[in-house]
């Protein structure tokens, strides 16, 4: 690469619904720690149906890594399904937060 050359990463935002034994096993705290360690923005929250919802926004390859991590989850979790929905509005903040309902 010559002078002035740089790499541009494609930004990606996805909404993810994680089902299985994912509440009461620190899934939200684990997700927040993993997402923050990777510099992603977004949120994670429990849903009334027992699933966990997350929104990840950042470089596409890092978002893909995070989605792959969600398929395993933290120790104690038993993930049965991860549904990924492309797009959506990126979060207003550059932080990754746990939303409490």
Jmol script that loads the backbone (N, CA, C; Angstrom):
load data "model"
ATOM      1  N   UNK A   1       0.840  -1.179   0.000  1.00  0.00           N
ATOM      2  CA  UNK A   1       0.000   0.000   0.000  1.00  0.00           C
ATOM      3  C   UNK A   1       0.880   1.234   0.000  1.00  0.00           C
ATOM      4  N   UNK A   2       0.506   2.193  -0.773  1.00  0.00           N
ATOM      5  CA  UNK A   2       1.275   3.419  -0.855  1.00  0.00           C
ATOM      6  C   UNK A   2       0.837   4.420   0.182  1.00  0.00           C
ATOM      7  N   UNK A   3       1.443   5.599   0.107  1.00  0.00           N
ATOM      8  CA  UNK A   3       1.072   6.671   1.035  1.00  0.00           C
ATOM      9  C   UNK A   3      -0.404   7.010   0.879  1.00  0.00           C
ATOM     10  N   UNK A   4      -1.044   7.241   2.003  1.00  0.00           N
ATOM     11  CA  UNK A   4      -2.453   7.627   1.996  1.00  0.00           C
ATOM     12  C   UNK A   4      -3.407   6.449   1.879  1.00  0.00           C
ATOM     13  N   UNK A   5      -2.873   5.248   1.754  1.00  0.00           N
ATOM     14  CA  UNK A   5      -3.749   4.077   1.663  1.00  0.00           C
ATOM     15  C   UNK A   5      -4.198   3.674   3.064  1.00  0.00           C
ATOM     16  N   UNK A   6      -5.423   3.252   3.188  1.00  0.00           N
ATOM     17  CA  UNK A   6      -5.949   2.821   4.478  1.00  0.00           C
ATOM     18  C   UNK A   6      -7.029   1.775   4.249  1.00  0.00           C
ATOM     19  N   UNK A   7      -7.303   1.039   5.286  1.00  0.00           N
ATOM     20  CA  UNK A   7      -8.345   0.025   5.220  1.00  0.00           C
ATOM     21  C   UNK A   7      -9.635   0.580   5.795  1.00  0.00           C
ATOM     22  N   UNK A   8     -10.723   0.289   5.135  1.00  0.00           N
ATOM     23  CA  UNK A   8     -12.031   0.708   5.624  1.00  0.00           C
ATOM     24  C   UNK A   8     -12.824  -0.554   5.957  1.00  0.00           C
ATOM     25  N   UNK A   9     -13.278  -0.637   7.171  1.00  0.00           N
ATOM     26  CA  UNK A   9     -14.073  -1.782   7.587  1.00  0.00           C
ATOM     27  C   UNK A   9     -15.549  -1.452   7.400  1.00  0.00           C
ATOM     28  N   UNK A  10     -16.289  -2.397   6.882  1.00  0.00           N
ATOM     29  CA  UNK A  10     -17.718  -2.219   6.708  1.00  0.00           C
ATOM     30  C   UNK A  10     -18.404  -2.329   8.066  1.00  0.00           C
ATOM     31  N   UNK A  11     -19.228  -1.342   8.383  1.00  0.00           N
ATOM     32  CA  UNK A  11     -19.965  -1.382   9.644  1.00  0.00           C
ATOM     33  C   UNK A  11     -21.226  -2.221   9.465  1.00  0.00           C
ATOM     34  N   UNK A  12     -21.588  -2.907  10.520  1.00  0.00           N
ATOM     35  CA  UNK A  12     -22.751  -3.794  10.484  1.00  0.00           C
ATOM     36  C   UNK A  12     -23.507  -3.672  11.797  1.00  0.00           C
ATOM     37  N   UNK A  13     -24.825  -3.682  11.709  1.00  0.00           N
ATOM     38  CA  UNK A  13     -25.680  -3.692  12.896  1.00  0.00           C
ATOM     39  C   UNK A  13     -26.641  -4.866  12.769  1.00  0.00           C
ATOM     40  N   UNK A  14     -26.685  -5.690  13.817  1.00  0.00           N
ATOM     41  CA  UNK A  14     -27.601  -6.833  13.826  1.00  0.00           C
ATOM     42  C   UNK A  14     -28.332  -6.896  15.154  1.00  0.00           C
ATOM     43  N   UNK A  15     -29.554  -7.396  15.093  1.00  0.00           N
ATOM     44  CA  UNK A  15     -30.333  -7.712  16.287  1.00  0.00           C
ATOM     45  C   UNK A  15     -30.320  -9.229  16.417  1.00  0.00           C
ATOM     46  N   UNK A  16     -30.103  -9.709  17.633  1.00  0.00           N
ATOM     47  CA  UNK A  16     -29.960 -11.139  17.868  1.00  0.00           C
ATOM     48  C   UNK A  16     -30.902 -11.557  18.997  1.00  0.00           C
ATOM     49  N   UNK A  17     -31.626 -12.655  18.789  1.00  0.00           N
ATOM     50  CA  UNK A  17     -32.462 -13.247  19.832  1.00  0.00           C
ATOM     51  C   UNK A  17     -31.848 -14.602  20.174  1.00  0.00           C
ATOM     52  N   UNK A  18     -31.466 -14.766  21.438  1.00  0.00           N
ATOM     53  CA  UNK A  18     -30.826 -15.993  21.899  1.00  0.00           C
ATOM     54  C   UNK A  18     -31.826 -16.758  22.757  1.00  0.00           C
ATOM     55  N   UNK A  19     -32.081 -18.017  22.407  1.00  0.00           N
ATOM     56  CA  UNK A  19     -33.039 -18.829  23.149  1.00  0.00           C
ATOM     57  C   UNK A  19     -32.345 -20.015  23.795  1.00  0.00           C
ATOM     58  N   UNK A  20     -32.980 -20.544  24.818  1.00  0.00           N
ATOM     59  CA  UNK A  20     -32.451 -21.679  25.560  1.00  0.00           C
ATOM     60  C   UNK A  20     -32.374 -21.319  27.034  1.00  0.00           C
ATOM     61  N   UNK A  21     -31.437 -21.935  27.731  1.00  0.00           N
ATOM     62  CA  UNK A  21     -31.221 -21.574  29.143  1.00  0.00           C
ATOM     63  C   UNK A  21     -30.243 -20.404  29.156  1.00  0.00           C
ATOM     64  N   UNK A  22     -30.798 -19.193  29.041  1.00  0.00           N
ATOM     65  CA  UNK A  22     -29.961 -18.002  28.891  1.00  0.00           C
ATOM     66  C   UNK A  22     -30.273 -16.914  29.921  1.00  0.00           C
ATOM     67  N   UNK A  23     -31.261 -17.136  30.772  1.00  0.00           N
ATOM     68  CA  UNK A  23     -31.517 -16.202  31.863  1.00  0.00           C
ATOM     69  C   UNK A  23     -31.134 -16.882  33.169  1.00  0.00           C
ATOM     70  N   UNK A  24     -30.583 -16.096  34.089  1.00  0.00           N
ATOM     71  CA  UNK A  24     -30.152 -16.635  35.368  1.00  0.00           C
ATOM     72  C   UNK A  24     -28.783 -17.302  35.314  1.00  0.00           C
ATOM     73  N   UNK A  25     -28.049 -17.086  34.219  1.00  0.00           N
ATOM     74  CA  UNK A  25     -26.714 -17.681  34.059  1.00  0.00           C
ATOM     75  C   UNK A  25     -25.670 -16.615  33.708  1.00  0.00           C
ATOM     76  N   UNK A  26     -25.984 -15.353  34.012  1.00  0.00           N
ATOM     77  CA  UNK A  26     -25.088 -14.209  33.739  1.00  0.00           C
ATOM     78  C   UNK A  26     -24.836 -13.988  32.252  1.00  0.00           C
ATOM     79  N   UNK A  27     -25.808 -14.360  31.417  1.00  0.00           N
ATOM     80  CA  UNK A  27     -25.643 -14.187  29.973  1.00  0.00           C
ATOM     81  C   UNK A  27     -25.491 -12.716  29.603  1.00  0.00           C
ATOM     82  N   UNK A  28     -26.275 -11.839  30.221  1.00  0.00           N
ATOM     83  CA  UNK A  28     -26.189 -10.411  29.880  1.00  0.00           C
ATOM     84  C   UNK A  28     -24.840  -9.825  30.266  1.00  0.00           C
ATOM     85  N   UNK A  29     -24.365 -10.122  31.471  1.00  0.00           N
ATOM     86  CA  UNK A  29     -23.068  -9.594  31.918  1.00  0.00           C
ATOM     87  C   UNK A  29     -21.940 -10.126  31.037  1.00  0.00           C
ATOM     88  N   UNK A  30     -22.009 -11.395  30.688  1.00  0.00           N
ATOM     89  CA  UNK A  30     -21.008 -12.000  29.809  1.00  0.00           C
ATOM     90  C   UNK A  30     -21.028 -11.323  28.437  1.00  0.00           C
ATOM     91  N   UNK A  31     -22.233 -11.113  27.890  1.00  0.00           N
ATOM     92  CA  UNK A  31     -22.366 -10.468  26.581  1.00  0.00           C
ATOM     93  C   UNK A  31     -21.789  -9.060  26.616  1.00  0.00           C
ATOM     94  N   UNK A  32     -22.107  -8.318  27.674  1.00  0.00           N
ATOM     95  CA  UNK A  32     -21.584  -6.958  27.796  1.00  0.00           C
ATOM     96  C   UNK A  32     -20.053  -6.970  27.833  1.00  0.00           C
ATOM     97  N   UNK A  33     -19.469  -7.840  28.633  1.00  0.00           N
ATOM     98  CA  UNK A  33     -18.006  -7.905  28.747  1.00  0.00           C
ATOM     99  C   UNK A  33     -17.364  -8.274  27.410  1.00  0.00           C
ATOM    100  N   UNK A  34     -17.923  -9.256  26.718  1.00  0.00           N
ATOM    101  CA  UNK A  34     -17.369  -9.687  25.429  1.00  0.00           C
ATOM    102  C   UNK A  34     -17.510  -8.590  24.372  1.00  0.00           C
ATOM    103  N   UNK A  35     -18.668  -7.933  24.333  1.00  0.00           N
ATOM    104  CA  UNK A  35     -18.896  -6.875  23.347  1.00  0.00           C
ATOM    105  C   UNK A  35     -17.992  -5.675  23.612  1.00  0.00           C
ATOM    106  N   UNK A  36     -17.872  -5.277  24.871  1.00  0.00           N
ATOM    107  CA  UNK A  36     -16.998  -4.146  25.209  1.00  0.00           C
ATOM    108  C   UNK A  36     -15.543  -4.456  24.892  1.00  0.00           C
ATOM    109  N   UNK A  37     -15.108  -5.686  25.156  1.00  0.00           N
ATOM    110  CA  UNK A  37     -13.725  -6.080  24.867  1.00  0.00           C
ATOM    111  C   UNK A  37     -13.425  -5.974  23.374  1.00  0.00           C
ATOM    112  N   UNK A  38     -14.448  -6.082  22.546  1.00  0.00           N
ATOM    113  CA  UNK A  38     -14.284  -6.008  21.098  1.00  0.00           C
ATOM    114  C   UNK A  38     -14.617  -4.633  20.534  1.00  0.00           C
ATOM    115  N   UNK A  39     -14.988  -3.695  21.400  1.00  0.00           N
ATOM    116  CA  UNK A  39     -15.273  -2.335  20.951  1.00  0.00           C
ATOM    117  C   UNK A  39     -16.608  -2.164  20.259  1.00  0.00           C
ATOM    118  N   UNK A  40     -17.537  -3.085  20.488  1.00  0.00           N
ATOM    119  CA  UNK A  40     -18.855  -2.981  19.867  1.00  0.00           C
ATOM    120  C   UNK A  40     -19.766  -2.075  20.683  1.00  0.00           C
ATOM    121  N   UNK A  41     -20.741  -1.485  20.022  1.00  0.00           N
ATOM    122  CA  UNK A  41     -21.771  -0.719  20.724  1.00  0.00           C
ATOM    123  C   UNK A  41     -23.085  -1.474  20.602  1.00  0.00           C
ATOM    124  N   UNK A  42     -24.032  -1.109  21.471  1.00  0.00           N
ATOM    125  CA  UNK A  42     -25.338  -1.747  21.442  1.00  0.00           C
ATOM    126  C   UNK A  42     -25.869  -2.013  22.826  1.00  0.00           C
ATOM    127  N   UNK A  43     -26.664  -3.082  22.945  1.00  0.00           N
ATOM    128  CA  UNK A  43     -27.273  -3.403  24.235  1.00  0.00           C
ATOM    129  C   UNK A  43     -27.595  -4.881  24.303  1.00  0.00           C
ATOM    130  N   UNK A  44     -27.894  -5.328  25.506  1.00  0.00           N
ATOM    131  CA  UNK A  44     -28.399  -6.677  25.747  1.00  0.00           C
ATOM    132  C   UNK A  44     -29.470  -6.580  26.825  1.00  0.00           C
ATOM    133  N   UNK A  45     -30.532  -7.381  26.701  1.00  0.00           N
ATOM    134  CA  UNK A  45     -31.599  -7.359  27.701  1.00  0.00           C
ATOM    135  C   UNK A  45     -32.322  -8.704  27.731  1.00  0.00           C
ATOM    136  N   UNK A  46     -32.934  -8.991  28.879  1.00  0.00           N
ATOM    137  CA  UNK A  46     -33.804 -10.153  29.009  1.00  0.00           C
ATOM    138  C   UNK A  46     -35.148  -9.832  28.384  1.00  0.00           C
ATOM    139  N   UNK A  47     -35.785 -10.858  27.831  1.00  0.00           N
ATOM    140  CA  UNK A  47     -37.133 -10.710  27.286  1.00  0.00           C
ATOM    141  C   UNK A  47     -38.101 -11.507  28.147  1.00  0.00           C
ATOM    142  N   UNK A  48     -39.358 -11.115  28.111  1.00  0.00           N
ATOM    143  CA  UNK A  48     -40.384 -11.767  28.932  1.00  0.00           C
ATOM    144  C   UNK A  48     -40.555 -13.250  28.618  1.00  0.00           C
ATOM    145  N   UNK A  49     -40.219 -13.663  27.398  1.00  0.00           N
ATOM    146  CA  UNK A  49     -40.400 -15.068  27.014  1.00  0.00           C
ATOM    147  C   UNK A  49     -39.236 -15.966  27.442  1.00  0.00           C
ATOM    148  N   UNK A  50     -38.268 -15.418  28.190  1.00  0.00           N
ATOM    149  CA  UNK A  50     -37.135 -16.205  28.672  1.00  0.00           C
ATOM    150  C   UNK A  50     -35.910 -16.150  27.789  1.00  0.00           C
ATOM    151  N   UNK A  51     -36.026 -15.487  26.647  1.00  0.00           N
ATOM    152  CA  UNK A  51     -34.880 -15.342  25.757  1.00  0.00           C
ATOM    153  C   UNK A  51     -34.104 -14.075  26.108  1.00  0.00           C
ATOM    154  N   UNK A  52     -32.988 -13.889  25.438  1.00  0.00           N
ATOM    155  CA  UNK A  52     -32.170 -12.689  25.590  1.00  0.00           C
ATOM    156  C   UNK A  52     -32.077 -12.025  24.222  1.00  0.00           C
ATOM    157  N   UNK A  53     -32.189 -10.703  24.200  1.00  0.00           N
ATOM    158  CA  UNK A  53     -32.061  -9.936  22.968  1.00  0.00           C
ATOM    159  C   UNK A  53     -30.816  -9.077  23.052  1.00  0.00           C
ATOM    160  N   UNK A  54     -30.104  -8.961  21.933  1.00  0.00           N
ATOM    161  CA  UNK A  54     -28.932  -8.098  21.881  1.00  0.00           C
ATOM    162  C   UNK A  54     -28.893  -7.374  20.545  1.00  0.00           C
ATOM    163  N   UNK A  55     -28.310  -6.191  20.560  1.00  0.00           N
ATOM    164  CA  UNK A  55     -28.046  -5.424  19.347  1.00  0.00           C
ATOM    165  C   UNK A  55     -26.552  -5.165  19.326  1.00  0.00           C
ATOM    166  N   UNK A  56     -25.894  -5.580  18.257  1.00  0.00           N
ATOM    167  CA  UNK A  56     -24.458  -5.375  18.101  1.00  0.00           C
ATOM    168  C   UNK A  56     -24.210  -4.470  16.907  1.00  0.00           C
ATOM    169  N   UNK A  57     -23.332  -3.483  17.084  1.00  0.00           N
ATOM    170  CA  UNK A  57     -22.981  -2.585  15.998  1.00  0.00           C
ATOM    171  C   UNK A  57     -21.480  -2.337  16.028  1.00  0.00           C
ATOM    172  N   UNK A  58     -20.863  -2.463  14.860  1.00  0.00           N
ATOM    173  CA  UNK A  58     -19.423  -2.248  14.759  1.00  0.00           C
ATOM    174  C   UNK A  58     -18.903  -2.819  13.456  1.00  0.00           C
ATOM    175  N   UNK A  59     -17.587  -3.011  13.364  1.00  0.00           N
ATOM    176  CA  UNK A  59     -17.007  -3.604  12.158  1.00  0.00           C
ATOM    177  C   UNK A  59     -17.616  -4.985  11.892  1.00  0.00           C
ATOM    178  N   UNK A  60     -17.956  -5.246  10.643  1.00  0.00           N
ATOM    179  CA  UNK A  60     -18.679  -6.470  10.283  1.00  0.00           C
ATOM    180  C   UNK A  60     -18.008  -7.731  10.805  1.00  0.00           C
ATOM    181  N   UNK A  61     -16.691  -7.821  10.672  1.00  0.00           N
ATOM    182  CA  UNK A  61     -16.017  -9.055  11.091  1.00  0.00           C
ATOM    183  C   UNK A  61     -16.072  -9.240  12.604  1.00  0.00           C
ATOM    184  N   UNK A  62     -16.081  -8.147  13.363  1.00  0.00           N
ATOM    185  CA  UNK A  62     -16.164  -8.235  14.823  1.00  0.00           C
ATOM    186  C   UNK A  62     -17.591  -8.602  15.246  1.00  0.00           C
ATOM    187  N   UNK A  63     -18.573  -8.027  14.569  1.00  0.00           N
ATOM    188  CA  UNK A  63     -19.972  -8.389  14.843  1.00  0.00           C
ATOM    189  C   UNK A  63     -20.175  -9.879  14.572  1.00  0.00           C
ATOM    190  N   UNK A  64     -19.615 -10.375  13.469  1.00  0.00           N
ATOM    191  CA  UNK A  64     -19.728 -11.806  13.155  1.00  0.00           C
ATOM    192  C   UNK A  64     -19.110 -12.665  14.254  1.00  0.00           C
ATOM    193  N   UNK A  65     -17.960 -12.244  14.780  1.00  0.00           N
ATOM    194  CA  UNK A  65     -17.316 -12.972  15.879  1.00  0.00           C
ATOM    195  C   UNK A  65     -18.228 -13.016  17.106  1.00  0.00           C
ATOM    196  N   UNK A  66     -18.859 -11.876  17.405  1.00  0.00           N
ATOM    197  CA  UNK A  66     -19.716 -11.794  18.589  1.00  0.00           C
ATOM    198  C   UNK A  66     -20.935 -12.697  18.433  1.00  0.00           C
ATOM    199  N   UNK A  67     -21.519 -12.717  17.249  1.00  0.00           N
ATOM    200  CA  UNK A  67     -22.667 -13.597  17.003  1.00  0.00           C
ATOM    201  C   UNK A  67     -22.250 -15.057  17.185  1.00  0.00           C
ATOM    202  N   UNK A  68     -21.071 -15.415  16.707  1.00  0.00           N
ATOM    203  CA  UNK A  68     -20.573 -16.783  16.880  1.00  0.00           C
ATOM    204  C   UNK A  68     -20.395 -17.112  18.363  1.00  0.00           C
ATOM    205  N   UNK A  69     -19.879 -16.163  19.141  1.00  0.00           N
ATOM    206  CA  UNK A  69     -19.724 -16.379  20.584  1.00  0.00           C
ATOM    207  C   UNK A  69     -21.075 -16.599  21.257  1.00  0.00           C
ATOM    208  N   UNK A  70     -22.097 -15.880  20.799  1.00  0.00           N
ATOM    209  CA  UNK A  70     -23.434 -16.000  21.392  1.00  0.00           C
ATOM    210  C   UNK A  70     -24.004 -17.401  21.223  1.00  0.00           C
ATOM    211  N   UNK A  71     -23.570 -18.111  20.209  1.00  0.00           N
ATOM    212  CA  UNK A  71     -24.072 -19.473  19.976  1.00  0.00           C
ATOM    213  C   UNK A  71     -23.620 -20.434  21.076  1.00  0.00           C
ATOM    214  N   UNK A  72     -22.523 -20.116  21.745  1.00  0.00           N
ATOM    215  CA  UNK A  72     -22.029 -20.939  22.861  1.00  0.00           C
ATOM    216  C   UNK A  72     -22.462 -20.340  24.195  1.00  0.00           C
ATOM    217  N   UNK A  73     -22.266 -19.023  24.345  1.00  0.00           N
ATOM    218  CA  UNK A  73     -22.642 -18.348  25.584  1.00  0.00           C
ATOM    219  C   UNK A  73     -21.670 -18.622  26.710  1.00  0.00           C
ATOM    220  N   UNK A  74     -21.973 -18.096  27.884  1.00  0.00           N
ATOM    221  CA  UNK A  74     -21.100 -18.271  29.047  1.00  0.00           C
ATOM    222  C   UNK A  74     -21.271 -19.663  29.661  1.00  0.00           C
ATOM    223  N   UNK A  75     -20.361 -20.035  30.577  1.00  0.00           N
ATOM    224  CA  UNK A  75     -20.548 -21.303  31.292  1.00  0.00           C
ATOM    225  C   UNK A  75     -21.908 -21.304  31.997  1.00  0.00           C
ATOM    226  N   UNK A  76     -22.600 -22.407  31.926  1.00  0.00           N
ATOM    227  CA  UNK A  76     -23.915 -22.511  32.560  1.00  0.00           C
ATOM    228  C   UNK A  76     -25.067 -22.280  31.604  1.00  0.00           C
ATOM    229  N   UNK A  77     -24.802 -21.607  30.492  1.00  0.00           N
ATOM    230  CA  UNK A  77     -25.856 -21.370  29.503  1.00  0.00           C
ATOM    231  C   UNK A  77     -25.993 -22.590  28.597  1.00  0.00           C
ATOM    232  N   UNK A  78     -27.203 -22.784  28.109  1.00  0.00           N
ATOM    233  CA  UNK A  78     -27.454 -23.806  27.089  1.00  0.00           C
ATOM    234  C   UNK A  78     -28.248 -23.141  25.979  1.00  0.00           C
ATOM    235  N   UNK A  79     -27.553 -22.729  24.947  1.00  0.00           N
ATOM    236  CA  UNK A  79     -28.180 -22.009  23.837  1.00  0.00           C
ATOM    237  C   UNK A  79     -28.801 -23.016  22.878  1.00  0.00           C
ATOM    238  N   UNK A  80     -30.093 -22.827  22.595  1.00  0.00           N
ATOM    239  CA  UNK A  80     -30.778 -23.719  21.661  1.00  0.00           C
ATOM    240  C   UNK A  80     -30.959 -23.084  20.291  1.00  0.00           C
ATOM    241  N   UNK A  81     -30.966 -21.751  20.222  1.00  0.00           N
ATOM    242  CA  UNK A  81     -31.152 -21.074  18.936  1.00  0.00           C
ATOM    243  C   UNK A  81     -30.658 -19.640  19.034  1.00  0.00           C
ATOM    244  N   UNK A  82     -30.087 -19.161  17.936  1.00  0.00           N
ATOM    245  CA  UNK A  82     -29.696 -17.757  17.812  1.00  0.00           C
ATOM    246  C   UNK A  82     -30.257 -17.260  16.489  1.00  0.00           C
ATOM    247  N   UNK A  83     -31.220 -16.354  16.563  1.00  0.00           N
ATOM    248  CA  UNK A  83     -31.818 -15.764  15.369  1.00  0.00           C
ATOM    249  C   UNK A  83     -31.180 -14.402  15.138  1.00  0.00           C
ATOM    250  N   UNK A  84     -30.650 -14.193  13.943  1.00  0.00           N
ATOM    251  CA  UNK A  84     -29.956 -12.950  13.606  1.00  0.00           C
ATOM    252  C   UNK A  84     -30.793 -12.186  12.593  1.00  0.00           C
ATOM    253  N   UNK A  85     -31.066 -10.930  12.896  1.00  0.00           N
ATOM    254  CA  UNK A  85     -31.830 -10.056  12.011  1.00  0.00           C
ATOM    255  C   UNK A  85     -30.920  -8.915  11.580  1.00  0.00           C
ATOM    256  N   UNK A  86     -30.675  -8.822  10.288  1.00  0.00           N
ATOM    257  CA  UNK A  86     -29.777  -7.804   9.746  1.00  0.00           C
ATOM    258  C   UNK A  86     -30.390  -6.415   9.811  1.00  0.00           C
ATOM    259  N   UNK A  87     -29.509  -5.441   9.910  1.00  0.00           N
ATOM    260  CA  UNK A  87     -29.918  -4.055   9.806  1.00  0.00           C
ATOM    261  C   UNK A  87     -30.432  -3.493  11.105  1.00  0.00           C
ATOM    262  N   UNK A  88     -31.178  -2.446  10.971  1.00  0.00           N
ATOM    263  CA  UNK A  88     -31.639  -1.717  12.144  1.00  0.00           C
ATOM    264  C   UNK A  88     -30.793  -0.478  12.329  1.00  0.00           C
ATOM    265  N   UNK A  89     -31.274   0.391  13.160  1.00  0.00           N
ATOM    266  CA  UNK A  89     -30.556   1.633  13.414  1.00  0.00           C
ATOM    267  C   UNK A  89     -29.408   1.386  14.376  1.00  0.00           C
ATOM    268  N   UNK A  90     -28.217   1.894  14.041  1.00  0.00           N
ATOM    269  CA  UNK A  90     -27.111   1.793  14.999  1.00  0.00           C
ATOM    270  C   UNK A  90     -27.476   2.539  16.277  1.00  0.00           C
ATOM    271  N   UNK A  91     -26.949   2.108  17.406  1.00  0.00           N
ATOM    272  CA  UNK A  91     -27.265   2.783  18.673  1.00  0.00           C
ATOM    273  C   UNK A  91     -26.760   4.220  18.681  1.00  0.00           C
ATOM    274  N   UNK A  92     -27.400   5.054  19.496  1.00  0.00           N
ATOM    275  CA  UNK A  92     -27.003   6.458  19.617  1.00  0.00           C
ATOM    276  C   UNK A  92     -25.675   6.611  20.341  1.00  0.00           C
ATOM    277  N   UNK A  93     -25.332   5.643  21.152  1.00  0.00           N
ATOM    278  CA  UNK A  93     -24.124   5.699  21.974  1.00  0.00           C
ATOM    279  C   UNK A  93     -23.079   4.751  21.406  1.00  0.00           C
ATOM    280  N   UNK A  94     -21.816   5.006  21.733  1.00  0.00           N
ATOM    281  CA  UNK A  94     -20.761   4.087  21.315  1.00  0.00           C
ATOM    282  C   UNK A  94     -20.461   3.068  22.414  1.00  0.00           C
ATOM    283  N   UNK A  95     -21.303   3.009  23.418  1.00  0.00           N
ATOM    284  CA  UNK A  95     -21.130   2.077  24.542  1.00  0.00           C
ATOM    285  C   UNK A  95     -21.993   0.835  24.334  1.00  0.00           C
ATOM    286  N   UNK A  96     -21.679  -0.208  25.090  1.00  0.00           N
ATOM    287  CA  UNK A  96     -22.507  -1.411  25.097  1.00  0.00           C
ATOM    288  C   UNK A  96     -23.092  -1.546  26.494  1.00  0.00           C
ATOM    289  N   UNK A  97     -24.413  -1.551  26.580  1.00  0.00           N
ATOM    290  CA  UNK A  97     -25.098  -1.482  27.872  1.00  0.00           C
ATOM    291  C   UNK A  97     -26.012  -2.679  28.115  1.00  0.00           C
ATOM    292  N   UNK A  98     -26.245  -2.962  29.377  1.00  0.00           N
ATOM    293  CA  UNK A  98     -27.289  -3.901  29.782  1.00  0.00           C
ATOM    294  C   UNK A  98     -28.542  -3.074  30.043  1.00  0.00           C
ATOM    295  N   UNK A  99     -29.618  -3.382  29.328  1.00  0.00           N
ATOM    296  CA  UNK A  99     -30.893  -2.702  29.563  1.00  0.00           C
ATOM    297  C   UNK A  99     -31.692  -3.536  30.547  1.00  0.00           C
ATOM    298  N   UNK A 100     -32.258  -2.888  31.507  1.00  0.00           N
ATOM    299  CA  UNK A 100     -33.068  -3.577  32.514  1.00  0.00           C
ATOM    300  C   UNK A 100     -34.517  -3.151  32.339  1.00  0.00           C
ATOM    301  N   UNK A 101     -35.425  -4.135  32.404  1.00  0.00           N
ATOM    302  CA  UNK A 101     -36.822  -3.844  32.143  1.00  0.00           C
ATOM    303  C   UNK A 101     -37.697  -3.792  33.313  1.00  0.00           C
TER     304      UNK A 101
END
end "model"
wireframe off; spacefill off
backbone 0.3
color backbone group
